[in-house]
Amino acid sequence: MLRAMADMHHPDSLSRLPAGLFGAALGMTGIALAWTKAADLDYADPVIGFFLTLITAFVFSAAASALGAKALLRPAAFFADMRDPNRFALYGAGAMSLMGIGGLLGGKSPGIATVIWQAGAGFDALICIIFCARLLSGRWQFSAASPIWLIAAVGPISAPASGIPLGQDLAATMLFGAGLLGFALVLPPILVRIAFHDRPPEGAGLIILLTPPALGTVNLTSLTGGADHIAFACFGAACVVFFALFHLGRRIIGAPPSLAFWAAIFPISNFAIAADLIGTAADAPALVWCGLALTGAVSLGAAGILVWMAMIALQGGFLADGRPAHRKRLNPAKHGDHGLAS
């Protein structure tokens, strides 16, 4: 008990490690998946996807080791993450990354890949269940809904694309259903807050709104064995959200720099994959080229964020909310939350 009380007030870098580190792992997973899918469709060299898979595994291992050390050595700080819906949701990004890495390794080592995928799927299901249960029990208020909640609630939707190629059809399909339920639970309050709340979420976290339709398109093609009419409809919804985000440009660009940058990488990567899949199925080369251009652009963006993270690490690291520790904290009452509190 005394140790926990001491940890709660411990100002060191381990205590304030942000759960947003898992956002970096998820972002790199999205990019590796985008290049791998482009190679599967004969639009890119498979070596690129494999090289990015290795980088993704390293980023995930570093994030998991750091946050694991936080859980063991600073338990009070870790349990504070568990009580905060935005920080807790980002642990779902780690589970999704693990599933994605399993899928990426499936062609090289199916046995190891399956074990990795099963571990990620188990954690993802647990996080989704806990998150939705806490919402329904009233422990977290819907009035504070943020797009980051979609990671925890909708994360299981990502299961089919990585699980079905590994022979995990039943588990992947059940997780897909769980993600649909989570989507139905958290999306309405998020949209209400964006449209009507006096302090709507802002920042790069808003781009997470693109995840459900874009990721849904990709995973529906895995569930059905190809791009059917439902997948086309889902991609249409993704296009609407993608272009609607331009109308929220000021809320996205005007937010202070933080690990929330990673919130843009995974959704856009999946939108690029969806464009490649739908463009190929519809014999629309222009759509395929748009998907490939997005893949290249988001890859350059991720490289820039990694360099920025290295620079911040040398200057004092990050706060628990994902912002640089050397920057002056902004008044949340004045600026609102920025979509990614971790």
N, C-alpha and C positions, 0 to 999 in steps of 0.2 A: 504494500500500500504506500509506504514511504517512497519507494522507488518510483512508483507511478506518479506520485505527486511531484517528485523532483523532475521527472521527465516532462511533465506537462509545462513546466516553466523553463525548460532547457533550451537556450537560444542557438545551439550549435547547428551546423549545416545538416547533420543527420536528422534531427528532429523536424526540420522544415523542408526535407526532400519532398517535392511535389509528386502527387500521383500522376500528374501530366506527363511524367517520363514515359508512361505506357502509351501515351498519345504518339510519341515519337516512334515507338515500336509498331503501332498500328498504321501510322502513315507510311513507314517503310514497307510494311507488309502489302499495303495497297499498291504501291509502286512496283514491287516485285511481281505481284499478281498481274498487274497491267502489262508488263513487258513479257511475262511468261505466256499470257493469253494471246498477245500479239504474235509471239513466236509459234504458238499452236495453230494460229490462223495463217501462218507463213508470211507475216508482215514484218518480222524482226528476227534477229539472230538469237537462238536459244541461249548462247553464252551470256548475253546481257542479263536475262532473267536469273540464270544460275548465280552469276556474280552478285546480283542484288539480293538474292536469297541468303547468301553468306553474310552480307552486310546486315540484313534484317535479323538474322539469328544472333549476330553479335550485339546489335542494339537492344534486342529483347533481353538477352542474357545480362547485359549491363544494367538495364532498368530493373529487371527482376531481382538481381543480386543487391542492388542499392536499396530497393524498397523492402526486400526481405530482411536486410540488416536493420532497417528502420523498425520493422515489426518486432524483431527479436530484442534489439537494444534500446529502443525508445517506444515501448508499448503504448504509453499514454498518447503519444503523437499519432501512432498508427490507429488507435481506436477513435481518435478525433476524426480521422479520415472516414472511418466506418459510419460515424454519426452524421456526417455532412453528405447530402445527396449528390452534390456535384463531384466531390472528391471520390466518393464511393463508386459513382458511375464510371470513373476512369479506370478502375480496376477491371471493369468489363472490357476495356480496350486491350488489356493484357491478355485476357482469355481469348478474345477474338484474334489477337496476334498469334497466339499459340495454335489455334485451329488453322490459320492461314499458313503458318510455317509448316505444319504437318502436311497440308495440301501441296505446298511447293516442293517438299521433299519426297512426295509420293512416287515420282518417276525414278528416283535414285535409290531409295531404301524404303520400300513399302511397309515393312514390319515396324521400323522405328517411327516412320511417319504416322502410322496408325495409332501407336501409343501416344505420340505427341498430340495428335488430333483428339483422341479420347480424353486426355487430360484437359485440354483446352475446352472441349465441349462440356465436360463435367463442371468446371469452374464457371463457364458462361451460363449454364442452366441454373446453377446455385445463385449466382449474382442476380439473374433475372427474377428468380423466385423471391429472393429477399427484398429486392428493390420494389417489386410490385406489391408484396405483402405489406411493406412499410407504408407505401402510399395509401393502400386501402384501409390500413389501421389508423390513419390520420397522424402518424409520427412525422411525416413530411407534408408541408402545406403545398397544395396545388397552385396557390397564388404566387409562389416563388419558382414556378416551372421554368426550366432552362432547356435549350436544345441538347445540352450535354446529357440530359436524362435519356435521350434516345439510345445512347451507347449501351447503357445497362439493360433497357427494356427491349430494344430492337436487335441487339447483338446476335441472338440466336437465329435471326433470319439469314445470317451469313453462312450457316452450317452446310447447306446442300452443295455449294460450289466446291468446297474442299472435302466434304465428307463422302459424297456419293462416288467420286473416283476412287476412294479408298475402300469402297464396299460397305460404308456405314449408312446405307439407305434409310433404314428404319429410324435410327437415332437422329439423322440429319433432318428427316421429314418432321419428326416430332418437335425438334428444336425450331424448325421453321414456323410451325403452328404456335409455339410459345412466343416467338418474336412478333407474330401477327397480333396476338392478344396484348402484348406489351405496347405495341404501336397504337392500338385502339385506346389504350388506357392513358398514355402520356401525350399523344399529339394534340387532342382538343385543348387542354389547359395551356400548352405551349403557344398555340395559335391565338388563343384568347389573350394571353399576356402580351404577345407581340402586337396585337391589334388594338387592345383597349387599356392595358395597364399603364399606370403613370410612370413606372420604371421598367420598360420592356428590356429584355436582354439585347446585348449588342456584341460587336466584335466578331472575330473569325468563327466563333462557335455557331453563329447563325447558319454557316454553310453545312453544318451537320444535318440540316433539314433536307438536304439533297440525298442523304444516305438511304432512307427507306425506299424511295422509288428506284434509285440507281442500283442499289444492292439487290433489291427485289427483282429487277430485270435480269441481273446476272444469275441469280439463284433459281429463278423460274426456268431458265434455259437448261439448268442442270436437272431440275425436277422432271421436266417434260421431255428431255432429250433433244431440245432444239427451241428455236424462237417461234412460239406459236402466237395466236392473237392476243392472249393474255399478257405475254411478254411485251408485245408491241404496245399494248395499252399502258402498261407500267412504264415503258420508256417514254411514252407521250407525257405521262405525269412528271417524269424526271426532267423532261425538257421545260415544262412549265415552271417547275421549281427553280431550275438552273437560271432561266431568264428573269424570273421574279426576284432572284437575289440581287440583280443589278439595281432594283428599286430600293434595296436596303443597303446600297453601297456606302452611304455615309455612316451607318451604324457599324459596318464592318471595318472600313478603313480608319475611322476616327478613334478606335479603341487603342489603348496603350499596348506596346509590344509585350508579349508573354508567350508561354508555351501553347497558348490557344492557337498560335499559327498552325500547329499540327492538325487542328480541327478541319482545316481546308483540304488536307492532302488525301485522306482516305476517301471522302465522298467524291472528289473530282476524279480520283483514280478509278473508282467504280463506274462513274459516269462515262469515262473514256472506254472502259471495257465494254459497257453496255452499247456504246456507239459502234464499237468494232463488231460486236455480235449482231446487232440489228442491221448494221450496214451490210454485213456479209450475207445475212439471211435475205435481205431485201434487194440484194445486188445494187447497192447504192454506194459507189466508190467515194463520193464526196463525204458521206457520213463516216466512212472508214478513215479517211484522211483527217477529218476533224477529231476523231478519237485518238489517232496516232499523234496529232499535234498537241492535244491535251496531255497525253502521256508524257511527251517530251517536256512540255512546259511545267507540269507538276513535278517532274523529276528534277529539273533545274531549281524549282522553288524549294524542294526538300533539301537539296545540296546546300542552298543558301541558309536554310534554317539550321542545319547541322553545324555549319561554320559559325553562325551567330550563337548557338548554344555553347560551342567551345570557348568563344570569346567571353560570354557571360560567366562560364565556369571559372575562368581565370580571374574574373573581376569580383568574385564573391559568391557566385552561384545564384540559386533561385529561392524565392519565398515559397511557402506552402501553397499559395494560390497560383503559382506558376509565373509570377512576374520577377524580373531581375532584382536581386537583393540590394544592389547598389542604387536603385532608383527610389525616389521618394514615393511612399504609398499615397495613392489618391483617395480622396474622401468618397466612400461608396455611396453615401447619401446624395452626393452631387453628381457622380458619374454613372451610377447604376452598376449592376453586375455586367460582366462582359461575356456571358455565355459559357465560359469555362472558368470556373472558380478555382481550378487546380492546374 
